[in-house]
Amino acid sequence: MDRLLNVQQVAEVLGTGVRFPRRLIEERRITFVKVGRHVRIPESAVSAYVAEHTVQPVAVRRAALRRVA
């Protein structure tokens, strides 16, 4: 069973304010669970969101940089 986080906890994990996870929920961009009137987000959904939106660096050769500049 996955741990369910409230909006404040998700904001702390992501390093954002509470408005950002609430917007993710409103736009249905992250998986969430309704428990009565409360909204909870599984820890795995937060991890998946971070992994999906992680941008890998591009390796650039120094010679290519000199030609451009």
Z-matrix of the N, CA and C atoms (Angstrom, degrees):
N
C 1 1.453
C 2 1.520 1 109.23
N 3 1.285 2 115.69 1 131.41
C 4 1.461 3 123.29 2 -178.46
C 5 1.528 4 110.26 3 -81.73
N 6 1.307 5 116.64 4 142.11
C 7 1.469 6 120.84 5 177.34
C 8 1.521 7 109.38 6 -71.60
N 9 1.322 8 117.05 7 134.76
C 10 1.457 9 122.31 8 179.50
C 11 1.523 10 109.52 9 -98.29
N 12 1.332 11 116.53 10 129.19
C 13 1.457 12 122.66 11 -177.95
C 14 1.522 13 110.03 12 -107.83
N 15 1.333 14 116.27 13 145.55
C 16 1.458 15 118.80 14 173.26
C 17 1.526 16 109.36 15 -84.13
N 18 1.302 17 117.05 16 175.55
C 19 1.468 18 121.77 17 -174.46
C 20 1.532 19 110.68 18 -62.01
N 21 1.317 20 117.48 19 -39.81
C 22 1.468 21 121.33 20 179.76
C 23 1.525 22 110.86 21 -62.60
N 24 1.322 23 117.53 22 -43.28
C 25 1.458 24 121.52 23 179.61
C 26 1.527 25 111.34 24 -65.00
N 27 1.323 26 116.86 25 -40.27
C 28 1.468 27 120.53 26 177.96
C 29 1.524 28 109.96 27 -64.03
N 30 1.325 29 116.84 28 -40.72
C 31 1.465 30 120.89 29 178.12
C 32 1.524 31 110.49 30 -60.94
N 33 1.318 32 117.44 31 -40.92
C 34 1.462 33 120.91 32 178.40
C 35 1.520 34 111.23 33 -65.42
N 36 1.334 35 117.21 34 -42.28
C 37 1.473 36 120.98 35 179.04
C 38 1.524 37 110.34 36 -62.13
N 39 1.328 38 117.02 37 -42.83
C 40 1.458 39 121.27 38 -178.01
C 41 1.526 40 112.84 39 -81.79
N 42 1.317 41 117.12 40 -13.46
C 43 1.455 42 120.50 41 -178.80
C 44 1.522 43 112.55 42 73.07
N 45 1.318 44 116.13 43 35.62
C 46 1.460 45 121.68 44 -178.32
C 47 1.523 46 109.30 45 -127.62
N 48 1.311 47 115.85 46 179.21
C 49 1.456 48 120.88 47 171.76
C 50 1.511 49 109.85 48 -81.29
N 51 1.327 50 116.22 49 172.00
C 52 1.475 51 120.07 50 -178.15
C 53 1.524 52 112.22 51 -70.49
N 54 1.327 53 117.54 52 -19.23
C 55 1.473 54 119.45 53 -179.65
C 56 1.528 55 111.72 54 -64.63
N 57 1.337 56 117.31 55 -34.59
C 58 1.461 57 119.88 56 -177.26
C 59 1.534 58 111.99 57 -65.48
N 60 1.345 59 120.03 58 -53.35
C 61 1.474 60 117.72 59 177.20
C 62 1.525 61 112.96 60 -62.42
N 63 1.326 62 117.45 61 -32.74
C 64 1.464 63 119.02 62 176.78
C 65 1.520 64 111.34 63 -64.83
N 66 1.332 65 116.47 64 -36.89
C 67 1.465 66 119.99 65 177.18
C 68 1.526 67 110.45 66 -67.98
N 69 1.348 68 116.64 67 -39.74
C 70 1.467 69 119.93 68 176.90
C 71 1.526 70 110.46 69 -58.79
N 72 1.317 71 116.42 70 -40.66
C 73 1.465 72 121.08 71 179.09
C 74 1.519 73 110.12 72 -67.65
N 75 1.318 74 117.00 73 -47.79
C 76 1.469 75 121.10 74 -177.88
C 77 1.524 76 111.62 75 -59.89
N 78 1.356 77 116.09 76 -40.25
C 79 1.467 78 120.56 77 -179.43
C 80 1.524 79 112.03 78 -85.69
N 81 1.342 80 116.39 79 1.76
C 82 1.469 81 122.80 80 -179.86
C 83 1.526 82 111.84 81 55.30
N 84 1.335 83 115.41 82 43.78
C 85 1.465 84 121.71 83 178.64
C 86 1.521 85 111.87 84 -97.77
N 87 1.343 86 116.98 85 -2.52
C 88 1.460 87 122.16 86 178.00
C 89 1.532 88 107.78 87 -142.06
N 90 1.313 89 115.53 88 148.32
C 91 1.462 90 120.90 89 179.00
C 92 1.521 91 109.23 90 -71.57
N 93 1.332 92 116.26 91 135.84
C 94 1.460 93 119.95 92 177.46
C 95 1.520 94 109.94 93 -143.48
N 96 1.337 95 115.15 94 163.60
C 97 1.459 96 122.65 95 -178.31
C 98 1.520 97 107.68 96 -124.13
N 99 1.327 98 116.41 97 132.97
C 100 1.461 99 121.07 98 173.99
C 101 1.521 100 107.93 99 -93.87
N 102 1.321 101 116.21 100 122.62
C 103 1.454 102 122.25 101 176.22
C 104 1.522 103 105.56 102 -117.13
N 105 1.322 104 115.07 103 93.42
C 106 1.461 105 118.99 104 -171.44
C 107 1.520 106 108.74 105 65.91
N 108 1.308 107 116.71 106 -122.90
C 109 1.465 108 119.45 107 177.59
C 110 1.524 109 112.02 108 -94.72
N 111 1.332 110 116.44 109 -2.41
C 112 1.460 111 121.21 110 -178.29
C 113 1.521 112 111.26 111 -89.93
N 114 1.318 113 115.89 112 147.92
C 115 1.458 114 121.80 113 178.08
C 116 1.529 115 107.75 114 -112.19
N 117 1.311 116 116.28 115 130.69
C 118 1.460 117 122.02 116 178.88
C 119 1.522 118 108.69 117 -128.85
N 120 1.319 119 115.41 118 146.59
C 121 1.465 120 121.30 119 -178.97
C 122 1.527 121 107.96 120 -119.65
N 123 1.340 122 117.45 121 124.94
C 124 1.465 123 119.91 122 178.51
C 125 1.536 124 110.92 123 -63.46
N 126 1.323 125 115.67 124 142.47
C 127 1.461 126 120.82 125 178.35
C 128 1.522 127 111.43 126 -56.04
N 129 1.323 128 116.86 127 -38.25
C 130 1.464 129 120.51 128 -179.74
C 131 1.529 130 111.25 129 -64.47
N 132 1.332 131 117.77 130 -31.68
C 133 1.465 132 120.99 131 178.49
C 134 1.527 133 110.59 132 -68.74
N 135 1.335 134 116.56 133 -37.39
C 136 1.467 135 120.48 134 177.19
C 137 1.522 136 109.50 135 -66.14
N 138 1.329 137 116.87 136 -45.22
C 139 1.461 138 121.25 137 178.38
C 140 1.527 139 111.23 138 -61.30
N 141 1.329 140 116.46 139 -42.50
C 142 1.464 141 120.65 140 179.18
C 143 1.522 142 110.86 141 -65.26
N 144 1.331 143 117.64 142 -39.71
C 145 1.471 144 121.30 143 178.50
C 146 1.529 145 110.34 144 -62.23
N 147 1.329 146 116.42 145 -44.97
C 148 1.466 147 120.68 146 179.53
C 149 1.524 148 110.26 147 -63.68
N 150 1.328 149 117.08 148 -45.39
C 151 1.471 150 120.74 149 -179.66
C 152 1.521 151 111.11 150 -63.16
N 153 1.321 152 117.40 151 -40.13
C 154 1.463 153 121.85 152 -178.29
C 155 1.528 154 111.86 153 -68.02
N 156 1.322 155 117.11 154 -31.31
C 157 1.458 156 120.77 155 -176.31
C 158 1.523 157 113.81 156 -103.52
N 159 1.333 158 116.67 157 11.95
C 160 1.458 159 120.91 158 177.01
C 161 1.519 160 109.18 159 -80.91
N 162 1.324 161 115.81 160 129.28
C 163 1.463 162 121.82 161 -179.65
C 164 1.522 163 108.13 162 -103.37
N 165 1.314 164 115.84 163 124.21
C 166 1.456 165 121.16 164 179.27
C 167 1.522 166 109.82 165 -80.88
N 168 1.349 167 117.59 166 144.65
C 169 1.456 168 120.00 167 178.80
C 170 1.529 169 111.14 168 -69.65
N 171 1.318 170 115.19 169 153.61
C 172 1.456 171 121.29 170 178.73
C 173 1.521 172 107.55 171 -101.77
N 174 1.329 173 116.63 172 130.20
C 175 1.460 174 120.84 173 178.29
C 176 1.524 175 108.49 174 -80.11
N 177 1.317 176 115.66 175 121.44
C 178 1.464 177 121.36 176 -179.63
C 179 1.519 178 108.03 177 -118.79
N 180 1.322 179 115.51 178 131.66
C 181 1.471 180 119.43 179 178.21
C 182 1.517 181 108.88 180 -75.70
N 183 1.322 182 116.48 181 147.08
C 184 1.460 183 121.38 182 -179.57
C 185 1.522 184 111.22 183 -64.29
N 186 1.330 185 118.13 184 -36.11
C 187 1.474 186 121.15 185 -179.53
C 188 1.524 187 110.33 186 -60.79
N 189 1.309 188 117.26 187 -37.95
C 190 1.464 189 121.30 188 -179.96
C 191 1.527 190 110.27 189 -66.48
N 192 1.320 191 116.51 190 -34.88
C 193 1.457 192 119.99 191 178.94
C 194 1.516 193 112.13 192 -68.26
N 195 1.320 194 117.78 193 -37.15
C 196 1.467 195 121.14 194 -179.19
C 197 1.533 196 111.29 195 -67.11
N 198 1.328 197 117.05 196 -38.38
C 199 1.465 198 120.37 197 -179.64
C 200 1.529 199 111.45 198 -66.45
N 201 1.313 200 116.05 199 -35.25
C 202 1.463 201 119.93 200 -178.38
C 203 1.513 202 110.54 201 -72.93
N 204 1.315 203 116.85 202 -41.45
C 205 1.471 204 121.15 203 -175.99
C 206 1.468 205 112.91 204 -78.18
